[in-house]
C-alpha cells in the first residue's frame, strides 16, 4: 500500500478512535522495523517521498516525535537502554544527532507534550518517567507513576498518549503534571561556527573566556579559557586545545594588549580561587602563553570570583570581586618583563557580583549583580563609587543569573553583550547612554557541523576585529554549560558576529 494512503488511514484512525495520538499525516518519520531504519518523510516536493536512515547497529524498537521551539525532533529507543534525540530536517531529507538520554533500561513507548517542554518515557517494569524535551535540558528525570503493585499503572500497559490534559498509559489515566509556562520570550537564533575541545573534568568546570587577536596573523588568534578544576586552557580558532597551564581554580579571565612591549603582545589576568589571588599570564608576540608566577597578586579576599581589566588614562588596572560583594581595583605596573601591582581602590556591590567589563574609551565599568541586573560605575581609581543600575532582572529581558559580559567595540560606540543565564539568552545594549536595549538572541544547534546549542552560560568574550574569512566582522565566544551533542564535558562555542548582527538587524 502506498505510503501516502497509510498516512491518511493512520490519521483517520487517530481521529475516529479519539486516541489523542499524533496524526501520521503530520508526522515526519516512522520506523521500518523489518529493515531497522528510520523513514523520514517530506524530502520530496509532494511531501510523500521518504529517505531512509540507519542509526547504526542498535536494534530500534520505536520512535516518537515532538515540536520544540519551532524545530522538529525525533526520539529513538531500542535495545540495552538506547534512547537518543535527533533533529529532523524533512525538507532536506536528513536528521542530525543531538544527544543520548541515559537512565532508562527498556523503553516501551514515549511521547512529547504539546508545549514541547517534556518527554514522557514508559519504562518496562518500572513506570512513567518525565525528562526535559529540549536538547539543552538539564540532565535528570522524574518518576511520574510506577507499575502495579507499587503504583497504579496496569502491568500490561505498553503505550503512553496525551489527551485532554491527561496521560493515558495503557488503560490507566493520570493527570498531566502541571508544567510552568515557558518563561522564554521569542528570541532569534544564531548558531556556533566552531566549538572547543571539552575541558578535562566533568561537572561545572568551564567558566570565563578571553580573546587574543594576533595582529600579524588573525587566523592564528587564541581563546584563553578558565577551567575551574584545573587552570588555564588555550584554544586555536578551530577549537583545538593548543596549551594548558595547571594554575589552580581559575574562575574569570580578561586581557589587554601591549602593542609597544618588546616581549609581550598582551597581559592576561585571572581570579584564582585556589590561591585567593590574581594570576598573571603573558602572551608573547608568537602566541605562547606563560604564567608569571612571581607576579601573583594576593588579594586577601575570601573567594576571588569575577574579574576584568581596564586600561585607564594613565595605567592598566584589574578589577576583582568576591561573592560577598567586595570589589578591588589593582593598578598594574610593567617594568621590562616584570609585573607588579598595588591596590588602588575598593568599593562594594552589596550583593553577589561576578561578570564585569571595563570600557577603556569611556572610563566606565559595567558589572553584573546576579539577581539584580547590570550595574555601572566610573572606572578611574579617583572617581566616585556611586553605582547606577542600567538594566534590571525583570524576567522579561534579563533572567537571573546575570553572568558574563563584554563589549563589541565599533568606532567609539558598539554593544554591551550580557549573558542572561536564567533563560539561556544573550541581551544586547547600546554601549553609550542611555544604554538602550537592542534585543536578545539564543544560540541554537548547528546541525550541519553537529555543534549543539548553548545553555547555562557563565562567561563570554566578544571582539570586533577581523579574524579571517570565518569571522570577518568579529568573534563571540561563550561557555556552554551543557555540551550535549555528543554528551561531553563542558566547552566553549565560537560564533561569527555576522550571525548576531543579522539576527538582531544591527546597523
C-alpha positions in Angstrom: 0.0 0.0 0.0 1.5 3.5 -0.9 2.9 5.5 2.0 0.5 8.4 1.4 -2.5 6.1 1.8 -1.0 4.6 5.0 -0.6 8.1 6.3 -4.2 9.1 5.6 -5.5 5.9 7.2 -3.4 6.5 10.3 -4.7 10.0 10.6 -8.3 8.8 10.3 -7.8 6.1 12.9 -6.4 8.6 15.4 -9.4 10.9 14.8 -12.1 8.2 14.8 -10.9 6.5 18.0 -10.1 9.8 19.7 -6.8 8.4 20.9 -5.1 11.7 21.1 -2.2 10.3 19.1 -0.1 12.3 16.8 -1.7 12.1 13.3 0.5 10.3 10.9 0.0 12.9 8.2 1.5 15.4 10.5 4.4 13.2 11.4 7.8 13.4 9.7 9.1 9.9 10.3 8.3 6.3 11.1 10.2 3.2 12.0 10.6 0.4 9.4 11.2 -2.4 11.9 12.0 -5.1 9.2 14.9 -3.1 7.9 15.7 -1.4 11.2 15.7 2.1 9.6 14.0 5.5 10.1 11.9 6.6 7.1 12.0 10.4 7.0 9.1 12.0 5.1 8.9 15.3 3.4 12.0 15.2 1.3 10.1 15.2 -1.9 8.3 18.1 -3.5 5.0 16.4 -2.9 5.8 15.6 0.7 5.2 11.9 0.1 8.8 10.6 -0.5 10.8 9.1 2.2 14.5 9.0 2.8 15.9 6.0 4.8 18.3 6.4 7.7 20.2 3.8 9.7 21.1 4.7 13.3 23.8 2.1 13.5 23.9 -1.4 14.9 21.3 -0.9 17.7 18.0 -2.7 17.2 15.4 0.0 17.2 12.0 -0.7 18.9 10.2 2.6 18.4 10.3 6.4 17.9 8.3 9.4 19.0 8.3 13.0 17.7 7.9 16.5 19.0 8.0 20.1 18.0 10.2 22.2 20.3 10.8 25.9 19.7 9.7 25.6 16.1 12.0 22.7 15.3 11.2 19.1 14.8 12.8 16.4 16.9 12.7 12.6 17.0 13.4 10.3 19.9 14.5 6.8 19.0 14.7 3.9 21.5 16.0 0.4 21.3 17.9 -2.4 23.0 20.1 -2.1 26.1 18.8 1.3 27.2 19.3 3.1 23.9 17.4 6.4 23.9 18.6 9.2 21.6 17.3 12.6 20.4 17.7 13.7 16.7 16.8 16.9 15.0 14.7 16.4 11.8 15.1 18.3 8.6 12.3 16.8 6.5 12.6 19.1 3.5 16.3 18.2 3.3 15.8 14.5 3.9 18.2 14.4 6.8 18.4 14.1 10.6 21.1 15.1 12.9 22.2 13.6 16.2 21.5 15.8 19.2 22.1 13.8 22.4 21.9 10.4 24.2 19.4 10.3 27.1 20.7 8.0 29.8 18.9 6.3 32.7 16.2 4.1 31.1 16.9 0.4 30.6 13.9 -0.8 28.5 11.6 1.7 26.8 8.1 0.7 25.9 6.8 4.0 24.4 7.4 7.7 24.6 5.6 11.0 23.8 6.4 14.7 23.8 3.7 17.1 25.2 2.1 19.7 23.0 4.2 22.5 24.6 7.4 20.8 23.7 8.6 21.0 27.3 8.5 17.4 28.5 9.4 14.0 27.1 7.4 11.1 28.8 9.1 7.7 28.6 7.4 4.5 29.7 10.0 2.0 31.1 9.1 -1.7 31.2 8.6 -3.0 34.8 9.3 0.5 36.3 6.9 3.1 35.3 6.5 6.5 33.5 9.4 9.0 33.6 9.4 12.7 32.7 12.5 14.2 31.0 13.2 17.7 29.6 12.4 17.5 25.9 14.6 20.4 24.8 18.0 19.4 23.6 19.6 21.7 26.2 17.5 20.4 29.1 19.3 19.8 32.3 20.2 16.2 32.9 17.8 14.4 35.2 14.4 12.7 35.2 11.3 12.5 37.4 9.3 9.3 38.1 5.6 10.2 37.5 4.0 6.8 38.3 5.0 3.2 38.8 3.6 0.0 37.5 1.4 -2.0 39.9 1.6 -3.2 42.6 3.9 -0.3 43.6 1.8 2.2 41.5 -1.4 2.5 39.5 -0.1 1.6 36.0 -1.6 -1.7 34.8 1.2 -4.3 34.3 0.2 -4.9 30.7 0.4 -1.2 29.7 2.9 -0.6 26.9 1.7 2.7 25.3 1.5 6.3 26.5 -0.7 9.0 25.0 -1.8 12.5 25.9 -5.4 13.7 25.6 -7.3 16.5 27.3 -4.5 17.2 29.8 -4.4 13.5 30.7 -1.7 11.0 30.3 -3.2 7.7 29.1 -0.8 4.8 30.0 -2.4 1.7 28.7 -5.8 1.8 30.4 -4.6 4.0 33.2 -5.4 7.7 33.2 -3.0 10.1 35.0 -3.4 13.9 35.3 -0.8 15.6 33.2 1.7 17.2 35.6 1.4 20.9 35.5 4.4 22.4 33.7 5.2 26.0 34.4 4.5 28.2 31.3 7.7 28.8 29.4 9.3 32.0 30.6 11.2 32.5 27.4 10.1 35.1 25.0 10.6 34.5 21.3 14.3 35.1 20.6 16.1 34.9 17.2 18.5 32.0 17.0 22.1 32.0 15.9 24.4 29.0 15.6 28.1 28.4 16.5 30.6 28.0 13.7 33.0 26.0 15.9 33.4 24.6 19.4 36.4 23.9 21.5 37.6 20.6 22.8 35.8 19.8 26.0 37.6 20.5 29.3 39.2 17.6 31.0 36.9 17.4 34.1 33.2 16.8 34.3 30.7 18.9 36.1 30.7 22.7 36.4 34.3 23.3 35.2 34.5 25.6 32.3 33.7 29.3 33.0 35.0 32.5 31.6 36.9 33.3 28.4 39.1 36.0 26.8 40.1 36.5 23.1 43.6 37.5 21.9 43.7 38.7 18.3 47.0 38.0 16.7 47.6 41.3 14.7 50.2 39.7 12.4 48.1 36.6 11.6 44.4 36.9 12.7 43.7 33.3 11.9 46.3 32.3 14.5 44.5 34.1 17.3 43.8 32.5 20.6 41.0 31.9 23.0 42.1 31.8 26.7 39.6 30.0 28.9 39.1 29.4 32.6 38.8 25.8 33.8 37.7 26.0 37.4 39.0 22.5 38.1 42.4 22.9 36.5 43.6 26.3 35.5 44.0 27.9 32.0 43.0 26.3 28.7 44.2 27.8 25.4 42.5 27.1 22.2 43.0 27.9 18.5 40.1 29.3 16.5 39.5 25.8 15.2 38.6 24.9 18.8 41.6 22.6 19.3 43.4 22.9 22.6 46.9 24.1 22.0 48.2 24.8 25.5 47.2 24.2 29.1 48.5 25.6 32.4 47.7 24.0 35.7 47.4 27.2 37.7 44.6 26.3 40.1 40.9 27.1 40.3 40.8 29.9 37.7 37.4 31.5 37.6 37.3 34.6 35.4 39.9 35.9 32.9 40.5 39.0 30.8 43.4 40.6 28.9 44.7 43.8 27.4 47.2 44.1 24.5 50.6 45.7 24.9 51.4 46.9 21.3 54.7 48.6 22.2 56.2 45.9 24.5 59.2 44.1 23.0 58.4 40.7 24.5 54.7 40.6 25.4 51.8 41.1 23.0 49.3 41.1 25.8 48.9 40.5 29.6 46.0 38.4 30.9 44.9 38.2 34.4 42.6 35.7 36.1 40.9 35.3 39.5 42.5 32.3 41.3 40.2 30.7 43.9 42.9 28.2 45.0 45.4 30.9 46.0 42.9 33.7 46.7 44.8 35.7 44.3 45.0 37.3 40.8 47.1 35.2 38.5 49.1 37.0 35.7 49.8 35.5 32.3 52.0 36.9 29.5 51.2 36.3 25.8 54.2 36.5 23.5 54.0 38.0 20.0 54.2 34.5 18.6 51.2 33.4 20.8 53.0 31.5 23.6 51.3 31.8 27.0 53.4 31.9 30.2 52.2 32.0 33.8 54.1 34.8 35.6 54.1 33.1 39.0 56.3 35.7 40.6 53.6 38.3 39.7 50.8 36.6 41.6 48.7 39.2 43.4 47.5 38.2 46.9 44.0 39.8 47.2 43.0 38.9 50.8 39.5 38.1 49.5 37.8 35.0 50.8 36.7 33.9 47.3 38.1 35.9 44.3 35.3 35.4 41.8 34.6 37.8 38.9 37.4 39.7 37.2 38.0 42.1 34.3 40.7 44.5 33.1 40.6 48.2 32.3 43.1 50.5 30.5 42.8 53.9 32.2 44.2 57.3 31.1 47.5 56.7 32.9 47.7 53.0 33.8 46.5 49.4 33.4 44.0 48.1 36.0 42.4 44.8 37.2 39.0 44.7 38.9 38.3 41.6 41.0 35.3 40.9 43.2 34.3 38.5 45.9 30.9 36.7 46.3 30.2 38.9 49.3 30.1 42.0 47.0 33.5 43.4 47.7 35.4 44.9 44.7 39.1 45.6 44.5 40.8 47.7 41.8 44.5 46.9 41.3 46.9 49.0 39.3 49.5 47.0 37.3 53.0 48.3 36.5 55.2 46.7 33.9 59.0 47.1 34.1 60.6 45.1 31.4 59.2 41.6 31.8 58.3 42.1 35.5 54.7 42.9 36.6 53.8 44.4 39.9 50.6 45.6 41.5 49.2 47.9 44.1 45.7 48.3 45.4 44.2 51.5 44.1 40.5 51.4 45.2 37.8 49.3 46.9 34.0 49.5 46.8 31.0 47.2 47.3 28.2 45.9 45.1 26.2 45.0 48.3 25.3 41.6 46.8 26.8 38.8 44.7 28.6 40.1 41.6 30.6 38.2 39.0 30.9 39.2 35.4 32.3 42.6 34.5 33.9 44.5 31.7 35.9 47.7 31.6 35.1 50.3 28.9 38.5 51.8 28.3 37.4 54.5 25.9 34.7 55.9 28.2 36.2 55.2 31.7 33.3 53.0 32.8 33.0 49.6 34.5 29.9 47.5 33.7 29.3 44.6 36.1 26.6 42.2 36.9 24.9 41.5 40.2 23.5 38.1 39.6 19.9 38.5 40.9 19.6 42.2 40.2 20.9 43.2 36.8 23.7 45.2 35.1 25.4 48.0 37.1 27.7 50.9 36.1 30.4 52.7 38.0 33.2 55.1 37.0 36.3 53.2 36.3 39.1 55.6 37.2 40.5 54.9 40.7 40.0 58.5 41.9 36.3 58.6 40.7 33.2 58.4 42.9 32.0 55.0 43.8 28.3 55.7 43.1 26.7 52.7 41.4 24.0 53.0 38.8 21.8 50.2 37.5 21.3 50.3 33.8 19.3 47.1 33.3 17.4 45.1 35.9 16.5 41.4 36.2 12.9 41.6 35.2 12.1 38.1 33.9 11.4 39.6 30.5 14.7 40.6 29.1 17.1 39.5 31.9 16.7 36.4 34.0 18.9 35.6 37.0 21.6 34.9 37.0 23.3 37.8 35.2 26.7 36.3 34.3 29.4 37.1 31.7 29.6 40.3 29.7 31.8 42.1 27.2 31.8 45.0 24.7 31.7 44.7 21.0 33.6 47.9 20.0 32.7 49.9 16.9 34.0 53.4 16.3 33.7 54.5 19.9 30.2 53.1 20.1 29.1 49.4 19.9 27.3 47.0 22.1 27.3 45.5 25.6 26.7 41.8 25.4 25.3 40.2 28.6 24.6 36.5 29.4 21.1 36.0 30.8 21.7 32.6 32.3 18.1 32.1 33.6 16.6 31.8 30.1 19.8 30.8 28.1 19.7 34.0 26.1 22.1 36.9 25.4 21.0 40.5 25.7 22.5 43.5 23.8 22.5 47.1 25.0 23.9 50.2 23.5 27.4 50.8 24.8 26.6 54.5 25.3 23.9 56.3 27.4 21.0 55.8 27.8 22.2 52.1 27.3 19.2 51.3 25.1 18.1 47.6 25.0 18.6 46.4 21.4 17.4 42.8 21.5 18.2 39.3 22.7 19.2 36.1 20.9 19.8 32.5 21.7 22.4 30.1 20.4 20.9 27.0 18.8 22.4 23.9 17.3 24.4 23.9 14.1 23.2 20.6 12.6 25.5 20.9 9.6 28.6 20.8 11.8 27.0 18.7 14.6 27.5 21.5 17.1 24.9 21.7 19.8 23.3 24.8 21.1 24.3 26.8 24.2 22.7 26.9 27.7 23.6 28.0 31.2 26.4 30.3 30.0 28.7 31.6 32.6 31.4 33.7 30.9 31.7 35.2 27.4 34.0 37.4 25.3 33.5 39.3 22.1 35.9 41.0 19.8 35.1 43.2 16.8 38.3 42.6 14.9 38.7 40.7 11.6 39.8 37.1 12.4 39.9 36.0 8.8 37.3 34.6 6.4 35.5 32.6 9.2 35.0 35.7 11.4 35.5 38.8 9.3 33.3 41.1 11.4 34.3 39.7 14.8 34.0 36.8 17.1 31.8 35.9 20.1 32.9 33.1 22.4 30.6 31.7 25.1 30.8 29.0 27.7 28.3 26.1 27.2 27.0 24.7 30.5 25.5 21.6 28.8 27.6 20.2 26.0 25.1 17.6 24.7 26.0 16.7 21.1 27.5 14.3 21.8 27.3 14.4 25.6 30.7 15.5 26.8 32.3 17.8 29.4 31.6 21.5 29.1 33.2 23.5 26.4 33.1 26.9 24.6 31.3 27.8 21.4 32.6 30.3 18.7 30.1 32.4 16.9 30.6 34.5 13.8 29.4 38.0 14.7 27.6 38.3 11.4 25.1 35.8 12.8 24.3 38.1 15.7 24.3 41.2 13.5 21.9 39.6 11.0 19.6 38.1 13.7 19.1 41.4 15.5 19.3 43.6 12.4 22.1 45.7 13.8 23.2 48.7 11.8 
